[in-house]
Amino acid sequence: MPKIKTRKAAAKRYKKTGSGNFLRHRAYKGHLLRKKSNKQKRRLSTTLCVTVSDSKAIKLMLPY
């Protein structure tokens, strides 16, 4: 059987933790930052865990 390829777009966006969960960054911090408050930009900088329903699809994209 051939190896399963890793989806490189998913590998750049998600990071796997030691317990098997996935971490992701929040959206809306790429541009148009002058109109956003410091509080909003600080909140968008944090990372959070991916939900269980989405992590099943990410596990298929990141097999290794």
C-alpha positions, -999 to 999 in steps of 0.1 A, spaced: 0 0 0 13 35 -8 18 60 20 -10 85 28 -1 121 19 -3 149 44 -24 178 33 1 207 35 -26 234 39 -39 217 70 -3 211 83 3 248 82 -29 257 100 -32 231 128 -8 218 154 -13 185 172 -10 184 210 4 156 231 -31 145 241 -42 142 205 -62 174 202 -56 201 175 -48 237 181 -58 265 157 -56 302 154 -85 326 152 -96 342 119 -99 380 111 -64 391 121 -48 392 86 -56 428 76 -78 459 84 -63 460 119 -66 498 123 -104 497 129 -102 468 154 -97 476 190 -67 464 210 -89 441 230 -103 424 199 -68 420 184 -55 406 216 -83 381 217 -77 371 181 -41 363 188 -49 335 212 -50 298 201 -78 274 209 -86 238 205 -106 225 176 -140 211 183 -145 173 183 -167 174 152 -140 192 132 -111 172 146 -123 140 129 -118 156 95 -84 171 105 -72 136 116 -78 124 81 -59 153 66 -29 149 90 -23 111 92 12 114 107 
